[in-house]
Structures are given as structure tokens and as C-alpha cells.
Amino acid sequence: MAYAAQMSNTSGFSTRAIHAGQAPDPTTGAVVPPIYATSTYAQDGVGGLRAGYEYSRSANPTRTALEECLASLEGARHGFAFASGLAGEDTLLRTVAAPGSRFVIPNDAYGGTYRQFARVHARWGVQAQPVALTDLDAVRAAVQEQPTTAVWVETPTNPLLGVADIAAIAEIARAAGALVIVDNTFATPYLQQPLALGADVVVHSTTKYCGGHSDVVGGGLVTSRDDLAEELRFHQNAIGGVAGPFDAWLVLRGLRTLAVRMERHCDNAELVAAFLAAHPRVTEVIYPGLESHPGHELASRQMRRFGGMVSFRVTGGEAAALEVCGRTRVITLGESLGGVESLIEHPGKMTHASVAGTQLEVPADLVRLSVGIEDAEDLLADLDQALAG
Ligand SMILES: *Cc1c(COP(=O)(O)O)cnc(C)c1O
């Protein structure tokens, strides 16, 4: 490998973010891993690979650098980078599922994850049972009821920011012979380390905080299980939903500043949540950092801080929520999250429109904020004027 990680996993988080998988280029000394825009590699005689690379769907040095860095940040042995979070999820499900496999999924799962289970994998006989993962008795009952391939955990969830107890669910799942998969997109490896809490595989949409600048779509899978990693490597290549070298380079550039960005996202989100909680037009603020949040104590144990996502409900129902979304000036109306710029959206009509009419439907008066790293005073002033109408 051109960029063998020279970091031990005992180095600090930011040191690994900046150096893991990213030793200077052996040929030129370039400090930043180059974008290897190549599909194939010259061989010294048939099968004589110079650095282990033969074709870029199988492996590409820029992607390897990202995969090693992502694995290191999650404290994992193996990382895999994909063209999107959903491409990674698809590869994972094709790796661990077979017709008849049954999954327990969050009853407020990310809409795209739910849709993939319900409308793509369901056609091949894969079942998904939505369960409130905050209710451990319900999780236990669900995995004991029928053989379960895996419990799919998302915490905090999107957009209702439910907090699930990863360690407790891992124990329940393990006792039932089920895998534990954790979508760590919202928390990022900086705030939460699912493998250390007993998860088998971590899923990322690197489109969000890992990339962090709203300029790339990508996905990642990490695991420390050698058996699963071997299967995932086979499926990553056999299915081919890989991250291209430029996309991998952008995500890697984002990862280097993940820790400082997350600190600022958390600082700003705490201020925004406190501001909204005191606002007369806001009926409920959903943020794990607030003591009023049912998962606050658990989040305090399980996460380093509470993240940059804040959801809230307004007086006046759906019409009022839509109006607030349309009135912000600094905060951009748009889907997605986790970038340096603040985004506002109406989950019911935007990100979660695909789950309308299902168990996963979200309240019509709900507004979701991805709190960016702008100056907090500007964000508070913008929300103030948007709520004033
Ligand atoms: C965005 C997102 C995904 C899907 O990732 P894409 O990169 O959009 O394919 C999965 N899970 C969560 C929690 C997300 O926010």
C-alpha cells in the first residue's frame, strides 16, 4: 500500500485524522495523498503488481488512504469507502442478508435506509421490522420472536434525535446471535465510538459531517471483524459502488478537520437549542444536550458531546413550520446536513416525504436544523427574525 498507516491507534483522534493512511507520497514527498486519477496500473510481468494495485474498482491509493483513515478514527481494523452512504448500506446488506433474513430497524430510521429495506431488499425476501430502539424490552422481544440477522441502530436518529443505548442493544443482539450495525452518521467517530460499545459494523454517510463541506456524496463501512471484512471487500468489488478518487480525496480532506468542526458544531447547536427552548413560538426543542431530552443521560455517557443537529416544533402546525423554513436568510433551506453552513428543512415535506403514511411518519410541525459553524450570534438573529414572521 502506498500510504500504509504509520499511526498507532493509541495516537489522539486529531493526530489520526491528519496522519492515518496519509504518510507522505513515497515518490514525490507530497504531504497530501494525490488524487490517483487512474483506472489501471502497469504490471511488471503478468501478475507483477508494483504496489498491490491492479484496477481501481478493486482498490485505488486515494481511496485506500481514506479507508485507512476512517477505520483508524472508528478504532477499527478495516474500512471501505463507497460512492454514497446508501451504496455502502446496499453492499453491507447484500453481504450479510439472504432471502428470509430479518432485520430489526429503528422506527424512526433515516428515510433512505427505510426505503432501501422496504422497496429494494424486500423484493428479495429481506424483512425489516421497525422497533423503537429506545425501548430495550421491545428490542429484546423483537430479536427473540424470530431469528434476526442484525439489529440496525441509528443514534441519534434523523430527524427526531432519539438516542439508543448501543452497549445494551449489542448485548441483547449478541445473546440472540444477531449482528449489530450502527449508522454513526449523526454522531461521527469524534463524538461516538460504536465498535468499542459492541457494534460489529459502523455505517457512515460521509456526505455529512465526515466530508463536512457539502461538496461530496460518499459512504463508508468499518469493522474490526476479519471475516466480515473479507466478505465486504469481495462485495465492494463485485458490486462496484466505490468512491472515486476525487470524492475520496474530498472526504479525506474533510476528515482532517473533523474534531475542530464538531466542537464548533456542538457549541453552536447548544446555543441554538437554548435559544429555541426559550422562544414563545417553539413548542418543543429536541436536542440530546437538553436535560428535557429523554435520552440526555444516556447521550452524556455514550457520546463525547451532543452533536450539531437540532429539531423543533412550532405553534401553528405545518403551515407555520413551512413558513419558518422559507424565511431564514443566513441559514439555507435545503436537504442534507453536516456541512459548515447551517441548513434548515421541513422533514415531512422534504427528507422524510418518502415515509409519509408509514410508521416512520414525522410530525407536520417539525423543523430540522443542521447547525453550521458560522458565528452563533448570526444564527440566533436569523432564527429570531424567521420565527417573528
Ligand atoms: C444521508 C444519510 C444516509 C444516506 O447517505 P447518502 O450519502 O445520502 O447516500 C444514511 N444515514 C443517515 C443517518 C443519513 O443522514
PDBQT file of the ligand as one rigid body, heavy atoms in Angstrom, charges set to zero:
ROOT
HETATM    1  C1  LIG A 401     -27.689  10.857   4.488  1.00  0.00    +0.000 C 
HETATM    2  C2  LIG A 401     -27.802   9.678   5.356  1.00  0.00    +0.000 A 
HETATM    3  C3  LIG A 401     -27.659   8.384   4.849  1.00  0.00    +0.000 A 
HETATM    4  C4  LIG A 401     -27.503   8.100   3.367  1.00  0.00    +0.000 C 
HETATM    5  O1  LIG A 401     -26.315   8.590   2.853  1.00  0.00    +0.000 OA
HETATM    6  P1  LIG A 401     -26.126   9.162   1.363  1.00  0.00    +0.000 P 
HETATM    7  O2  LIG A 401     -24.694   9.585   1.353  1.00  0.00    +0.000 OA
HETATM    8  O3  LIG A 401     -27.095  10.270   1.164  1.00  0.00    +0.000 OA
HETATM    9  O4  LIG A 401     -26.398   8.018   0.422  1.00  0.00    +0.000 OA
HETATM   10  C5  LIG A 401     -27.726   7.330   5.735  1.00  0.00    +0.000 A 
HETATM   11  N1  LIG A 401     -27.925   7.529   7.056  1.00  0.00    +0.000 NA
HETATM   12  C6  LIG A 401     -28.072   8.750   7.579  1.00  0.00    +0.000 A 
HETATM   13  C7  LIG A 401     -28.294   8.905   9.058  1.00  0.00    +0.000 C 
HETATM   14  C8  LIG A 401     -28.020   9.873   6.759  1.00  0.00    +0.000 A 
HETATM   15  O5  LIG A 401     -28.197  11.095   7.293  1.00  0.00    +0.000 OA
ENDROOT
TORSDOF 0
